[in-house]
Every structure is written in C-alpha cells, then in structure tokens.
Amino acid sequence: MTKNKTFNGFPKKGIRFLLDLAENNNKAWFEKNKHIYSADVQQPALALVAALGERLKEIAPGIEYDLRANGAGSLMRIYRDTRFSPDKTPYKTNVAMIWWQGNRKKMENPSFGFQAGTAGAGLYAGQFTFPKEMLTPYRNAVADDKMGKELAKIIAIVQSAGDYEINGEYYKKVPRGFDADHPRAHLLRYNGLHASAQVDPDALFRPELVDILFEHCRNMAPIQQWLVRLDQRGG
C-alpha cells in the first residue's frame, strides 16, 4: 500500500500488462507476472486515488477514499466474481477506482469513479444504481417542483460543459403513481443517475491525468452533489 499523493502517470508497462492479461487470462500467467501488476498497475493506481481524492475535496466536501489494496478500499479487486457468470475468466482486464460520499457501502453512495484498461478509459459522477431505499426519494425529488427543476437545470449545465453522457434510464414506463406526461417523465424512468466522460488513453501515462480527471469531475460534480443533497435530506 502507498500513501504517496504524487501521481506520475501509469507506466506503459502497466497498461501493457492489462493488454497481455486479456490474452492470457489464467492463474498461471497472472501469478508469474503479478509483480508487474503490483509495481506498474496497483501502486500507481493507489497514488492516483490519493492525488485525485485530495483534489476532489475542493468540490465535494466529505468525499472519501481508502488506500487499502485488498478490494476493501477505493481500488477495485482485479479478481472477477465468476460465481454467477458464464464467463469464468478469473481476472478483470482493467483497473478501476472509486471516491464516494455517504454512509452506505462505497458502491451505494454518490461517487466519482475512474477505470482504464483494454476497453479504453472513462470517468463517471453520480450513482450507477440507487439502493432500494433511495429509489422512491429520488422519484419524489424528480417530481417535486423545486428539486426536479433544479436537477433538470443541472443536467443541462453538465451537458453544456462538454461531451458528457447522462445515464440511468432503465424502466420502459413511468412508475405507478406518477404522471406519465410529467415534464421530467424520462428522469422518472431512471434507476440510477450518473454523468460519464471518455478519457484520452494517452493521458494515462502523464502526471497531468490528475488535472484532466479533476476538470471532468468538476464539470460533472453538480449531478453528484444533487444526489448527495437528496441522500442527506433522507427522502
């Protein structure tokens, strides 16, 4: 584990490791090359967690990060859970991390997340899926004249700030109890809400990645912060 808040970029050897892992996704190969993962993927990833985590405090007071490297912290485990998947390859071919704000389990809170690997690099702000107890308060807030209009305005601001996608639509119909013709009916069909952005893979190798990610986070933060306020309001 590292407490170093200085991020110098991912070594090209680290990204090469993920590409090679995709071609050799088995325990024998991983164990033979695990030292590369530790030095050139895991350690720089933890440095990025710390460096960006400190910056995020400027725009998300109360943001949390955890430098444990065993999967309990901000850095996600590289080991796949294959119990219920037809794909039994044992390892993920990306590196992923999260910074969260709230009292639930880390993945259940409004958060910022970053991942990079064989499929490219990307960043999000918000929540992929609302925990069960937050879904009804979210819908009520969307339908509320004040909070709902605020959210619609926030989404427009985020979209105008850059090439950001707004994600979370899940249900085909507006939930029972809400007007199907509501002006924000599309948001009522969401079961999560997050903005996302693609990141130039070439930036992975530079210290400036922290600045690039922070600017994206700052642009997308209004959505994450709206969700924090909703959560703190307690429905």
WOLIN-V980025 format. One record per pair of residues at least 6 apart in sequence whose C-alpha atoms are under 7 Angstrom apart, sorted by the first residue. I is the first residue (numbers start at 1). J is the second residue. Records with the same first field share a line. If there is no record, write none. Layout:
BEGIN
I: J + J
END
This chain:
BEGIN
1: 67 + 68 + 69
2: 43 + 46 + 47
4: 47
5: 47 + 50 + 51
6: 47 + 51
7: 44 + 47 + 48 + 51 + 207
8: 206 + 207
9: 44 + 204 + 205 + 206 + 207
10: 40 + 41 + 44 + 204 + 205
11: 40 + 205
12: 205
13: 40
14: 36 + 37 + 40 + 41
15: 117
17: 37
18: 93 + 94 + 117 + 118
19: 118
21: 93
22: 93
25: 89 + 90 + 91
26: 89 + 90
46: 67 + 75
51: 210
52: 210 + 214
53: 65 + 99
56: 63
57: 63
59: 218
62: 101
63: 99 + 100 + 101
64: 99 + 100 + 101
65: 74 + 99 + 100
66: 73 + 74
67: 73 + 74
69: 75
70: 77
71: 77
74: 97 + 98 + 99
75: 96 + 97 + 98
76: 96 + 97
78: 91 + 92
79: 90 + 91 + 92
80: 90 + 91 + 92
82: 88
93: 117 + 118
94: 115 + 116 + 117 + 118
95: 115 + 116 + 117
96: 114 + 115 + 116
97: 113 + 114 + 115
98: 111 + 112 + 113 + 114
99: 111 + 112 + 113
100: 106 + 109 + 110 + 111 + 112
101: 109 + 110 + 111
102: 109 + 110
108: 130 + 131
109: 127
110: 126 + 127 + 224 + 227 + 228
111: 125 + 126 + 127 + 224
112: 124 + 125 + 126
113: 123 + 124 + 125
114: 122 + 123 + 124
115: 121 + 122 + 123
116: 122
120: 201
121: 198 + 199 + 200 + 201
122: 197 + 198 + 199
123: 196 + 197 + 198
124: 194 + 195 + 196 + 197
125: 194 + 195 + 196 + 217 + 220 + 221 + 224
126: 193 + 194 + 195 + 223 + 224
127: 192 + 193 + 194
128: 168 + 192 + 193 + 194
129: 191 + 192
130: 191 + 192
135: 191
137: 235
139: 188
141: 147 + 148
142: 148 + 184 + 187 + 188
154: 222 + 223
155: 223
158: 219 + 220
161: 219
163: 197
164: 195 + 196 + 197
165: 195 + 196 + 197
166: 194 + 195 + 196
167: 193 + 194 + 195
168: 190 + 191 + 192 + 193 + 194
169: 189 + 190 + 191
170: 189 + 190 + 191
171: 189 + 190
172: 189
173: 189
174: 180 + 185 + 188 + 189
175: 188 + 189
195: 220
203: 209
END
